[in-house]
Amino acid sequence: MFSLPAKGFETSHRADIFQLLQPPLRMERGTATRKRSKQSNDRQQALSAKQHAPLLPAQLCRPNLGSQSLPPTAMSLQQALHQLEIVTTGEGFTDLTAQLNHWIASSRIKRGVLHLTALHTSCSLTINENADPRVLTDLSAYLKALVPEEGFRPINGLGERRSYLHDDEGPDDMPAHIRTALTCSTLSLSIDQGRLLLGIWQAIYLWEHRRHGSHRRVAIHAIGEMNSHE
């Protein structure tokens, strides 16, 4: 005849029964742990891919402002292009500063950059002394001595003098081209408060290198901001 287990049996084997029930629980916990680990790895891989992904052109130019926003601006960007015409009467300097400032004022650009280009190969542009005219006289004499009209010798002074091959417009033709190459055909300057940003003793000159002068053109290209209410 079958009989119920004694009370001592129930007590002594309770721990064994609990252990029999444990493996399924440990398996469930292990599965959940692996699932969380996989999710964590997926998030890390996605973050790494985002950090190493190439930036689009728009993203390269966009500042990282975080949660900040740009304040409203009262300025707008503008470009202006013009050609300044100058008649020179011979080798020497023509001060362009006042004409350039007048043109900047008419363009209404308050702050930006002014780019100048002399549209010729026998004159140049320079920023130099605006007070003592002897500075310009010395500059002219020095460049004439450096590039004489009669031709040139080797730098070490040895050897025969060599005449210029290009003399279609006279003996000052090729020297004018060399003097232009040794100086500047372009200048870039800042604009602030509607005027060129120059030192107190500075002026901008067109430097004519031909004896008899010529009709010259200087291209002016300004890029900057102007007041939106104007």
SEVEX-755425 format. One record per residue (C-alpha): residue in three letters; x negated, y negated, z negated. Coordinates in Angstrom, 3 decimals, decimal comma, padded with zeros to 6 digits. Example, Ala and Ser with C-alpha at 12.3 -4.5 7.8 and 13.67 -1.06 7.14 Angstrom:
BEGIN
- ALA  -012,300  004,500  -007,800;
- SER  -013,670  001,060  -007,140;
This chain:
BEGIN
- MET  000,000  000,000  000,000;
- PHE  -001,343  -003,423  001,073;
- SER  -001,863  -005,947  -001,704;
- LEU  -002,713  -009,673  -001,741;
- PRO  -006,338  -010,601  -002,362;
- ALA  -007,265  -011,407  -005,847;
- LYS  -007,652  -014,999  -006,998;
- GLY  -011,385  -014,525  -007,315;
- PHE  -011,616  -013,517  -003,677;
- GLU  -009,910  -016,753  -002,567;
- THR  -012,273  -018,841  -004,634;
- SER  -015,466  -017,052  -003,701;
- HIS  -014,805  -017,044  000,033;
- ARG  -013,422  -020,588  000,413;
- ALA  -016,846  -021,920  001,350;
- ASP  -017,296  -019,172  003,971;
- ILE  -013,961  -019,997  005,550;
- PHE  -014,960  -023,703  005,635;
- GLN  -018,216  -022,793  007,349;
- LEU  -016,306  -020,772  009,947;
- LEU  -014,294  -023,879  010,728;
- GLN  -017,382  -026,163  011,020;
- PRO  -018,849  -025,224  014,453;
- PRO  -015,879  -026,574  016,450;
- LEU  -016,086  -029,826  014,475;
- ARG  -019,840  -030,103  015,098;
- MET  -019,256  -029,455  018,790;
- GLU  -016,624  -032,209  018,939;
- ARG  -018,945  -034,627  017,169;
- GLY  -021,805  -033,705  019,502;
- THR  -019,622  -034,326  022,560;
- ALA  -018,529  -037,717  021,231;
- THR  -022,157  -038,658  020,491;
- ARG  -023,274  -037,693  024,000;
- LYS  -020,390  -039,691  025,471;
- ARG  -021,322  -042,801  023,468;
- SER  -024,998  -042,369  024,427;
- LYS  -024,068  -042,107  028,128;
- GLN  -021,915  -045,245  027,904;
- SER  -024,797  -047,083  026,211;
- ASN  -027,214  -045,947  028,931;
- ASP  -024,766  -047,022  031,632;
- ARG  -024,494  -050,493  030,074;
- GLN  -028,281  -050,817  029,824;
- GLN  -028,750  -049,764  033,453;
- ALA  -026,080  -052,215  034,619;
- LEU  -027,716  -055,040  032,625;
- SER  -031,161  -054,173  033,996;
- ALA  -029,843  -054,102  037,562;
- LYS  -028,206  -057,498  037,062;
- GLN  -031,406  -058,988  035,643;
- HIS  -033,552  -057,685  038,510;
- ALA  -031,095  -058,348  041,325;
- PRO  -032,329  -060,926  043,923;
- LEU  -030,801  -064,359  043,536;
- LEU  -028,616  -065,760  046,280;
- PRO  -029,646  -069,123  047,825;
- ALA  -026,849  -070,912  045,985;
- GLN  -027,992  -069,397  042,682;
- LEU  -031,571  -070,517  043,286;
- CYS  -030,445  -074,140  043,619;
- ARG  -027,886  -074,115  040,781;
- PRO  -029,188  -075,277  037,374;
- ASN  -028,552  -073,086  034,369;
- LEU  -026,222  -075,288  032,327;
- GLY  -024,796  -072,586  030,069;
- SER  -021,564  -073,857  028,611;
- GLN  -022,432  -077,474  029,359;
- SER  -020,820  -079,468  032,148;
- LEU  -022,319  -082,232  034,256;
- PRO  -021,239  -085,735  033,262;
- PRO  -019,401  -087,742  035,912;
- THR  -021,777  -089,840  038,016;
- ALA  -021,233  -093,278  039,490;
- MET  -023,890  -092,749  042,182;
- SER  -023,741  -091,214  045,660;
- LEU  -026,529  -090,073  047,974;
- GLN  -027,091  -091,961  051,202;
- GLN  -029,531  -091,957  054,115;
- ALA  -030,477  -094,842  056,375;
- LEU  -032,711  -094,922  059,453;
- HIS  -034,053  -098,002  061,228;
- GLN  -036,928  -099,209  063,417;
- LEU  -038,794  -102,347  062,456;
- GLU  -040,293  -104,278  065,388;
- ILE  -043,507  -106,270  064,943;
- VAL  -045,448  -108,344  067,449;
- THR  -049,170  -108,494  066,636;
- THR  -051,563  -111,060  068,101;
- GLY  -054,819  -109,162  067,702;
- GLU  -056,823  -106,921  065,425;
- GLY  -055,823  -107,483  061,796;
- PHE  -053,040  -107,128  059,219;
- THR  -049,324  -107,948  059,227;
- ASP  -047,584  -107,944  055,822;
- LEU  -044,346  -105,915  056,061;
- THR  -043,331  -106,015  052,389;
- ALA  -040,717  -108,779  052,561;
- GLN  -039,079  -107,331  055,696;
- LEU  -038,890  -103,892  054,139;
- ASN  -037,336  -105,196  050,911;
- HIS  -034,796  -107,169  052,935;
- TRP  -033,821  -104,056  054,871;
- ILE  -033,536  -101,986  051,677;
- ALA  -031,196  -104,596  050,217;
- SER  -029,012  -104,434  053,341;
- SER  -028,870  -100,621  053,100;
- ARG  -027,541  -100,906  049,490;
- ILE  -029,834  -098,091  048,321;
- LYS  -030,712  -098,702  044,668;
- ARG  -033,061  -095,812  043,917;
- GLY  -034,749  -093,302  046,209;
- VAL  -037,622  -092,837  048,660;
- LEU  -038,688  -094,892  051,673;
- HIS  -040,720  -093,166  054,382;
- LEU  -042,572  -095,228  057,017;
- THR  -044,053  -094,012  060,300;
- ALA  -046,060  -096,135  062,733;
- LEU  -044,895  -094,960  066,169;
- HIS  -048,248  -095,574  067,867;
- THR  -051,769  -094,116  068,056;
- SER  -053,755  -097,375  067,921;
- CYS  -052,403  -099,010  064,747;
- SER  -051,906  -097,770  061,203;
- LEU  -050,270  -098,484  057,838;
- THR  -051,998  -099,332  054,574;
- ILE  -051,216  -100,450  051,015;
- ASN  -053,763  -102,999  049,868;
- GLU  -054,614  -106,351  048,266;
- ASN  -051,973  -109,072  048,645;
- ALA  -053,756  -111,962  046,892;
- ASP  -057,293  -112,496  048,167;
- PRO  -057,438  -112,479  052,018;
- ARG  -061,159  -111,731  051,871;
- VAL  -060,305  -108,144  050,966;
- LEU  -058,575  -107,679  054,315;
- THR  -061,461  -109,404  056,135;
- ASP  -063,947  -107,012  054,550;
- LEU  -061,773  -103,996  055,373;
- SER  -061,617  -105,028  059,003;
- ALA  -065,397  -105,627  059,215;
- TYR  -066,171  -102,290  057,569;
- LEU  -063,986  -100,268  059,940;
- LYS  -065,430  -102,053  062,966;
- ALA  -068,945  -101,190  061,769;
- LEU  -067,897  -097,594  061,123;
- VAL  -066,330  -097,225  064,592;
- PRO  -068,109  -099,629  066,953;
- GLU  -066,834  -100,310  070,468;
- GLU  -070,223  -099,624  072,076;
- GLY  -070,129  -095,899  071,307;
- PHE  -071,587  -093,840  068,485;
- ARG  -074,693  -092,039  067,342;
- PRO  -074,936  -088,833  065,259;
- ILE  -074,204  -089,362  061,573;
- ASN  -077,860  -088,903  060,644;
- GLY  -078,810  -091,802  062,959;
- LEU  -080,983  -089,643  065,180;
- GLY  -080,358  -089,159  068,860;
- GLU  -078,988  -091,289  071,670;
- ARG  -075,862  -093,377  071,530;
- ARG  -072,869  -091,686  073,155;
- SER  -070,277  -093,686  075,080;
- TYR  -066,553  -092,992  074,763;
- LEU  -064,941  -091,011  077,558;
- HIS  -061,490  -092,545  077,037;
- ASP  -061,658  -096,207  078,069;
- ASP  -058,609  -096,578  080,320;
- GLU  -057,464  -099,781  078,590;
- GLY  -060,840  -101,291  077,839;
- PRO  -063,741  -100,797  075,411;
- ASP  -061,467  -101,150  072,351;
- ASP  -059,175  -098,318  073,529;
- MET  -060,867  -095,245  072,041;
- PRO  -062,184  -097,043  068,932;
- ALA  -058,573  -097,998  068,129;
- HIS  -057,535  -094,328  068,249;
- ILE  -060,420  -093,289  065,980;
- ARG  -059,655  -096,064  063,475;
- THR  -056,029  -094,924  063,396;
- ALA  -057,119  -091,331  062,749;
- LEU  -059,308  -092,463  059,837;
- THR  -056,506  -094,440  058,174;
- CYS  -052,766  -093,662  057,748;
- SER  -049,872  -093,461  060,200;
- THR  -047,263  -092,698  057,504;
- LEU  -046,465  -093,889  053,986;
- SER  -043,918  -092,753  051,384;
- LEU  -042,894  -095,126  048,608;
- SER  -040,360  -095,229  045,785;
- ILE  -037,338  -097,511  045,724;
- ASP  -036,150  -098,794  042,347;
- GLN  -033,482  -101,405  041,646;
- GLY  -033,088  -101,984  045,383;
- ARG  -036,761  -102,872  045,948;
- LEU  -040,040  -101,153  046,737;
- LEU  -041,893  -099,966  043,643;
- LEU  -045,293  -101,638  044,110;
- GLY  -048,027  -102,987  041,885;
- ILE  -048,260  -106,735  041,391;
- TRP  -051,282  -107,022  043,743;
- GLN  -050,039  -104,546  046,366;
- ALA  -048,515  -105,153  049,787;
- ILE  -047,725  -102,940  052,772;
- TYR  -049,514  -103,853  055,993;
- LEU  -049,386  -102,832  059,611;
- TRP  -053,052  -102,666  060,637;
- GLU  -053,517  -103,521  064,313;
- HIS  -056,665  -101,986  065,854;
- ARG  -056,467  -103,474  069,353;
- ARG  -058,166  -106,734  070,274;
- HIS  -055,221  -108,381  071,960;
- GLY  -052,403  -107,031  069,804;
- SER  -049,237  -105,393  071,009;
- HIS  -045,521  -104,854  070,419;
- ARG  -045,261  -102,337  067,571;
- ARG  -042,466  -100,262  066,059;
- VAL  -042,313  -098,733  062,582;
- ALA  -039,652  -096,121  061,784;
- ILE  -038,028  -096,577  058,359;
- HIS  -036,188  -093,681  056,724;
- ALA  -034,643  -094,235  053,299;
- ILE  -032,952  -091,531  051,200;
- GLY  -031,453  -092,411  047,849;
- GLU  -028,524  -093,402  045,662;
- MET  -026,273  -096,364  045,911;
- ASN  -023,563  -097,570  043,551;
- SER  -020,257  -095,936  044,460;
- HIS  -018,275  -099,113  043,766;
- GLU  -020,103  -101,057  046,468;
